[in-house]
Amino acid sequence: MKEDIYSDLNAMNYEYLIRRVYNCGRNYKKGADADIYRRFIRKARMFKDKQDGKFVNSIKTEQDLLNDYQNELVNVVHHIDKAILHTLNNYSSVLSNPQLNDLKECRLLLDKPSVSNVVSVIAKAEKIMIDIGLYPS
């Protein structure tokens, strides 16, 4: 069964990724808050549904929904990219060459932001964080 990339099940993975990197609890300022991801997915789903001609409980135009989605996408991508950069700068001594390359590839994927790229980057980066022993506090 194919995973629904618009599911908010990845929200906690997003939060834990950020928490692992900064060794912090829930922290909205650093982006370690699953609600940031949930808001992003909600806006992405609304825009996709409007594009697909499905009913959307909103008086906003498709352009307004696109703007909302893009604003939330940029926010999520910013937090993930900043966390990956923090990892590259502060944990490079414990990262293997393949892990370093994977994190750099993740950053490149974030240069082409989309829901699927965000989901992919979260999964790949979180695996690396676990492999090097970073755990949320």
C-alpha positions as CSV (number, residue, x, y, z in Angstrom):
1,M,0.0,0.0,0.0
2,K,1.4,3.4,-1.0
3,E,1.8,5.9,1.7
4,D,-0.3,9.0,1.5
5,I,2.2,11.9,1.4
6,Y,-0.6,14.3,2.5
7,S,-1.1,12.4,5.7
8,D,-0.1,14.2,8.9
9,L,1.5,11.0,10.2
10,N,4.8,12.5,9.3
11,A,4.2,15.4,11.7
12,M,5.9,13.7,14.6
13,N,8.8,12.5,12.5
14,Y,9.3,16.1,11.4
15,E,9.2,17.3,15.1
16,Y,11.6,14.6,16.3
17,L,14.0,15.3,13.4
18,I,14.3,18.9,14.6
19,R,14.4,17.9,18.3
20,R,17.2,15.4,17.6
21,V,19.4,17.9,15.9
22,Y,19.0,20.6,18.5
23,N,18.7,18.2,21.5
24,C,15.6,20.1,22.7
25,G,12.0,19.6,23.6
26,R,9.1,21.0,21.7
27,N,10.4,24.3,20.5
28,Y,8.3,26.4,18.1
29,K,11.1,28.9,17.5
30,K,13.5,26.2,16.2
31,G,10.6,24.6,14.3
32,A,10.4,21.5,16.6
33,D,6.7,21.5,16.7
34,A,4.5,18.9,14.8
35,D,1.8,21.6,14.4
36,I,4.0,23.5,12.0
37,Y,4.1,20.4,9.8
38,R,0.4,19.7,10.2
39,R,-0.5,23.2,9.1
40,F,1.8,22.7,6.1
41,I,0.0,19.5,5.1
42,R,-3.4,20.9,5.7
43,K,-2.6,23.8,3.3
44,A,-1.1,21.5,0.8
45,R,-4.1,19.2,0.9
46,M,-6.5,22.1,0.5
47,F,-4.6,23.4,-2.5
48,K,-4.4,19.9,-4.1
49,D,-8.1,19.3,-3.6
50,K,-9.0,22.6,-5.1
51,Q,-6.8,21.8,-8.1
52,D,-8.4,18.4,-8.5
53,G,-11.9,20.0,-8.5
54,K,-12.9,18.5,-5.1
55,F,-14.9,20.4,-2.5
56,V,-12.8,22.6,-0.3
57,N,-14.4,24.3,2.7
58,S,-12.9,27.7,2.0
59,I,-13.9,30.9,0.3
60,K,-10.3,31.4,-0.9
61,T,-9.4,31.3,-4.5
62,E,-7.1,28.7,-5.9
63,Q,-4.3,31.4,-6.0
64,D,-4.9,32.2,-2.4
65,L,-4.7,28.5,-1.5
66,L,-1.5,28.2,-3.5
67,N,0.0,31.2,-1.6
68,D,-1.0,29.7,1.7
69,Y,0.5,26.3,0.8
70,Q,3.8,27.9,-0.5
71,N,4.2,30.0,2.6
72,E,3.9,26.9,4.8
73,L,6.1,24.9,2.5
74,V,8.9,27.5,2.7
75,N,8.6,27.5,6.5
76,V,8.9,23.7,6.8
77,V,11.7,23.6,4.3
78,H,13.5,26.4,6.1
79,H,13.4,24.5,9.5
80,I,14.5,21.2,7.9
81,D,17.3,22.8,5.9
82,K,18.6,24.7,8.9
83,A,18.6,21.5,11.0
84,I,20.5,19.6,8.3
85,L,23.0,22.4,8.0
86,H,23.4,22.4,11.8
87,T,24.1,18.7,11.6
88,L,26.7,19.1,8.9
89,N,28.4,21.9,10.8
90,N,28.3,20.3,14.3
91,Y,28.4,16.6,13.7
92,S,30.5,16.1,10.6
93,S,33.2,14.3,12.6
94,V,30.8,11.5,13.4
95,L,29.1,11.3,10.0
96,S,30.4,8.8,7.5
97,N,31.1,9.9,3.9
98,P,27.8,8.3,2.6
99,Q,25.9,10.0,5.4
100,L,27.5,13.4,4.6
101,N,26.6,12.9,0.9
102,D,23.1,11.9,1.8
103,L,22.6,15.0,3.9
104,K,24.0,17.2,1.1
105,E,21.6,15.4,-1.3
106,C,18.7,16.2,1.1
107,R,19.6,19.8,1.0
108,L,19.6,19.7,-2.8
109,L,16.1,18.1,-2.7
110,L,14.9,20.9,-0.6
111,D,16.0,23.3,-3.3
112,K,13.1,21.9,-5.3
113,P,10.5,22.0,-2.5
114,S,7.4,19.8,-2.7
115,V,5.4,17.7,-0.4
116,S,7.1,14.5,-1.7
117,N,10.6,15.9,-1.4
118,V,9.9,17.1,2.2
119,V,8.6,13.6,3.2
120,S,11.6,12.0,1.6
121,V,14.1,14.3,3.2
122,I,12.5,13.8,6.7
123,A,12.8,10.0,6.4
124,K,16.4,10.0,5.1
125,A,17.7,12.7,7.5
126,E,15.9,11.1,10.5
127,K,17.5,7.7,9.8
128,I,20.9,9.4,9.7
129,M,20.3,11.2,13.0
130,I,19.3,7.9,14.7
131,D,22.4,6.1,13.2
132,I,24.7,8.7,14.7
133,G,23.0,8.6,18.1
134,L,21.0,11.9,18.1
135,Y,17.8,11.5,20.1
136,P,15.3,14.1,21.2
137,S,15.3,15.3,24.8
